Amino acid sequence: RDGGRFPTHRHGEAEFMTLTRRQVLKTAAGAGLFSIVPAGVLRGETAPSNQLTRALIGFGCIAQSGNHLTLKGSRLIGLCDPYKSRVQHGLQRAEQCGWGKVKAYENFMALLADKDVDVVHICTPPHWHGCMSVMAANAGKDIWCEKPMTRTVGEGRRVMEVVKAKKRMFRLNTWFRFQGTFYGFGTTVEPIRQIVENGLLGKGPVRCTFGAGQGFSWKFNWSGRVTDVAAPVPADLDWDLWLGPAPWKPYTAHRAGTSFRGYWDYDAGGLGDMAQHYLDPLQYLLCKDETSPVLVDYKGPRQHPEAVGRFDRITLTYDDGTTVALDGDETLKDEPLLRGANGLCVYPKAKEGKTLRLKDANGWWPEEKVLATLAGLPKPAPQQTDFIDSCRNRKTFALNESNGFRSCTMFNLAIVAERLGRGFRFDPVALRAVDDQAADRFLYQGMRAPWKKEMWG
């Protein structure tokens, strides 16, 4: 891409070297790494019998999970990371997991240039998710991206556009809309979706409350440190590549460790890290996959421009009046997860119960009544929950670039209000703040060169 020129980094400055795709592949072939012929070479686009090949971008803690390193039904053939020590550890772990001797790429650009890779796993800090997803789609790869999908609404919009244009398969790495017990709720999302989808909460807006009382934590301890003194960059780290599209800042161990989540440049504390886990299934169960809130209200302290702090309450309101309150100060801890227009309330499963609890003006429903009601309701439409099958047969995954963008937009709007210290209005069609340039600057942030061009073209 870009005439065969890929960025390289020396002495903290982005320079360029001429590196053609042919040279990258020739080097890899010389290392004897092409024993696995990728599905994209052997098959028609949809032949299910050929093995898909995968490579990991980033090898921190999350890359070693069952959704990445040890994922079955395909073959891992390579990995990269700006930390050389992590690369070496990754090679050892890959061999221990039965993948044999996989390839260590010099950087993720070389990985994307490798035609032997069908699927890329983006396991980096969030400030890289948008740009790498766009670059991977442009390189013809299918994409398994860690949450959050992107740091901003603008980045998410661009990822959605390019993934669709390039006809790639995209999966976001959270799963509670289709499997597993919903955080703090004691049941899967399915029975809650049944209740909403079938109108049991009445005709009118629903009130939703998320906070400690409902089993959700915002991890306010994840905050950056702005008094740390710049330190020498470790010899095994390409700091400029780690920063990538984010503003250049001097290295500190706190920025580059797992504590990166406490800095606005790379994440947004608990909201950035955990909100997609919470809000994506909520968006699904509220049947809001096609839209976004139109109003964001904020209550809480002013934020530091670099380090993430805490909030008291952020409320997202949809065009139909449905509200989602993110309860930070626990003043809403006694509220149910959902309160319907008709007064019916949805609570988590009791400790010894079998399913969620319901309560109306006459009191708690007996569990037998709840179970009988759920049994008589149509179930939600089935979902495509095997991403490898999605890639083989070109079936859109349950959590993809479109609905993932919308759930990411929910908390990215909240983050903008948090950084502004006030609320604002949002147009869910134009995907812009309404008459609010300050909010729009946070919704559509810039990037450092050369990544700005890779992202936006």
Buried (B, 14 or more C-beta within 10 A) or exposed (E): EEEEBBBBBEEEEBEEEEBEBEEBBEBBEEEEBBEBEBBBEEBEEEEEEBBBBBBBBBBBEBBBEEBBBBBEEBBBBBBBBBBBEBBBBBBEBBEEBEBEEBBBBBBBBBBBBBBBBBBBBBBBBBBBBBBBBBBBBBBBBBBBBBBBBBBBBBBBBBBBBBBBEBEBBBBBBBBBBBEEEBBBBBBBBBBBBBBBBBEBBEEEBBBBBBBBBBBBBBBBEBBBBEEEEEEEBBEEBBBBBBBBBBEEBEBBEBBBEEBBBBBBBBBBBBBBBBBBBBBBBBBBBBBBBEBBBBBBBBBBEEBBEBBBBBBBBBBBBBEEEBBBBBBBBEBBEEBBBBBBBEEBBBBBBEEEBEBBBBBEEEEBBEBEEBBEBBEEBEEBEEEBBBBBBBBBBEBBBBBBBBBBBBBBBBBBBBBBBBBBEBBBBBEBEEBBBEEBEEBBBBBBBEBBEBBEEBBBE
